[in-house]
Amino acid sequence: MGAPFKKFEAHASGGPRIREIPMRMVLPNLVTVLAICAGLSGIRFAFEDRFEPAVVMVLLAAFLDGIDGRLARMLKATSKFGAQMDSLADIVNFGVAPALVLYAFLLDRAGSPGWIAALLFTIACGMRLARFNVLADDTDQPAWQTEYFVGVPAPAGAVLVMLPCYLYFLRLGLEPSRPAAFIATGFTVLVAFLLVSRLPVYSGKSVKVPGDKVLPVILAVVLYILLLMAYPWYTLTASVAGYLIFLPFSVRAYSKRAMREGEKVPPSDIG
């Protein structure tokens, strides 16, 4: 009579043993896990009424979750496990964490409408990520359309929806009152619809810096980071305003490019 239970094989398909996996394969997954920890820590701080560190942790989670995939591709460490892990982390860091932090900070003062807005944002973020994952391998679209996202990307949506927090942290006399909660509720719903819209948003992935402009570009990036460190809430508020102003120009640029290319189809959700 055979043994009732078979020996468990961690790699049933004959893949490499754990001891054979190089550190470069582990690093992207480690960044993903740290992003999840940051997002969940942001929720904890919000429950403790420590809203500034809560927002910082959510933004840190969004940043880490935005670079883990690029890090994996750079290190040639992509894997199916990492892709699934990243997808699960995205909904936490870009959808759940920002919605709960904003709800604990302000939206709860609006009652049920505030909670509905938080739910709509989280669901919209999940739908945005699902649509991206499904259509990411679509190769039937013209190559130039890969320069555009369809709808506002989930990381940008997470940064946008936290605008009411940035404004309050500016210490301009704004209070988390009930009228402000209803305004924030409307803004949250607006961001949710931007996430699932067909709005063509320029990704900037094809931008190439001329050789004689490299140093000024590096200096500009360093300046932005320094401003973000010294004046975080002013810089984030200005960044959100600039991004919202940029969206109509992105739509206009896409329309002109489509006319030039003779295309009448909507952009693909790749990039």
N, C-alpha and C positions, 0 to 999 in steps of 0.2 A: 504494500500500500504506500502510495507516494505521500510526501509531506503535504499537510493541509494548506500551507502558505508558501508561495514562491519567494525566493530571495529578491528583495527590492533592488532594482538597478536604476541608479540616478540617470543614466544615459542609455536607455533601452535601444536606441538606434545606433549605438556604437560610437557616439561622439567622444570628445576628449574628457578625461577625468578632471575633477576639480583641481587637482594639483598641477594639471597641465595648462590651465587657463592663465595667460599672462595678465599682469596688472593693468595694462592698457585696456583690456576688455572689461575690467571691473570698474574703472574710474568713471565712465559715463553713468553707469547704474548707481554708483555711489552719489554722484551729483543729483540724480533724480530722487533718491531717497532723502537727501538733505533738503531738497526743495519741498518734498512732502512734509518733512519735519517743520520747516519754516512756516508753511501755510497753516498747519494745524496749531503751531505755537501762536500764530497771529490770532486765531480764533480763541485760544485760551486767554491771551492778553485782553481781547475785547470783552470776554465774559468777566474779567477782573477790572473793567473800566480803565484799563491802561491803553488808551486808544492810539497814542503816538507810536509806541513800540509795536502795537498790533498792525498798524498800517505799514510800518517799516518791514515787518516780517512778511507781510503779504507781497510787498514789492520785491523783497529779496527772493521769495519763492517764485514769483513770476520771472525774475531775471535768471535764476538757476534753471528753471524749467525751460526757459527759452534757449539756453546754450548747451544743454546736455546732448541734444541730437546733433548739433554742429560739432561738438567735441567728439562724439562717436565717429562721425564721418571723417573728421580731421585725423583721428588716431586709427582709422580703418578698423573700428571696433563695433560696427553695427551688428545687431543680432535680433532674432525674432523676440527673444525674451525682453531685450531692452526696448524694442518698439512697443510691446504690450505694456510694459511698465511705464513708459513715457505717456502713453495714451491715458492710463488710469490716473497718473499724476496730474495731467493737464486739467481734468475736470475738477480736481480738488483745488489746485492752485489758481486756476483762472476763473473758475465758476463758484465753487462752494465757499472758499475762504473770503474772497472779496464781498460776496453777498451777505454772509453772516456778520462780518466785521461792520459793514455799512448798516446792516439792520440793527445790530446792538448799539451802534453809535447814534443813529438818527431815525431810520425808517420805522422803528417800533413805535415812535411817537405818532405816526400816521395811522396806527391800528392795522386792520386787515389789509387796506390798500398797500401799505408798506411791505407787509409780508408777501402779498401777491407779486409786487414788483421784484422782490428778492428772488422768489421762485422763478419768475419769468426770466430773469437774468441768468440764473443757474441753468435752466432748461435750454435757453437760447445758446449758451456757451457749449453745452453738451451736444446740441444739434450742429453747431458750427464745427466742432471738432470731428463729429461723426461724418459730416459731409466731406470734410477735408480728407479724412482717412479713406473714404470710399472712392473718391475721385482722384486721389493723389497719383495713381498709376495710369490715368487716362492719357493716352498718347495720340489721340485723334484730333486734338486741338492744335491750332497754329502755334508755332514756337514762340512768337512774340507775346502771346497771351500769358505765358508763364511769368511774365514780368509783373502781373497783377494778381492780387488776391481777390476773391469774391467775398464781399462783406469785410467788415473790420476784423482783423485777426484777433484771436482769443487773448493773447498777451496784451495787445493794445486796449481791448475792451476792459480787462482787469484794471489797467492803469486809469482809463477814462472814468469808470464808474465810481472811483474813489475821490472824484473831484470835490464833493461836499466836505470830505474830511480835510483836504488840503486847505480849502477856504477857511474853515474853522480854525485850523492850526496857525493861520496867518495872524491871528490875534487882531482882527480888524473890527472887533465888536460884534461879530456874528455869533448868534446863539443857536444851539440845537433845539429850536422851538417847533411847535406843531405846524405852523405855516411853512417853515423851512423843510419840515419832513415831507409835506405834500409836494413841494417843488422838487426835492430830491427823488421822490417816488416817480414823478414824471420823467426826470432825467434818467433814472435807472431803466425805465421802460424804453425810453428812446435808445439808449445804448444797447439794450437787448435786441431791438429791431435792427440796429446797425449791424449786429453780429450775424444775423440770419438773412440780411438783405442780399441782393445781387449787385450791390454797389462795387464797381471796380476800384480797388485801392492799390496804388502803385507800391510794389514791394521794395524797389531799390536794389534788388539783388544783382541786376546787370550793370549797375553804375561802376564805371572804371575811373579812377583818379589819374589825371595826367601826371607825368613825372615831375613837372615843375610846380605842381600844386600839392604834392604829398606833404611837405612840411607844414604849410598853412592848414591843411586838413587835420593833421595830427594835433597842431596847436589848438584848433577849434574844438576838437574832441576833448582834449585835456581841459580846456576852459569850461566846457559844459560839465564835465565831471567835478571840477572844483566848485563850480556854482551849485551843483547838486549837493555837494558835501557841506558847503557854507550856508546856503540858503535853500534847503530842500523843498520847502512848501511853495516858495515863490517860483522856483525853477519848475516844479511839477505842474503848478497852475498854468504857467506860461506855456509849458510843453503841451498840456491838454488843449489849451486854446489854439495853439499853433497847429496841432493835429486836426482839430475840427475845421479850422479854416482851410487846411490842405485838402480835405476830402472833395470839395467841389472842383478844385483844380485837377485832382486825379481823374474825376469823371470826365471832365472836359478833355484832358489829354488822351484818355482812352477812346473817346468818341472820335477825335481827330485821327488817331492811329487806325481805328477800325475803318474809317472812310478811306484813308490812304491805302490800306491793305485790301479794301474791297470786301470786308467781312461784315456780316449782319448777325452773327451769332453772339450770344453772351460769352463772357470770359469763362475759362475753365477754372475750377477750384484747385489749382496746383500752385506750388511754390512753398 
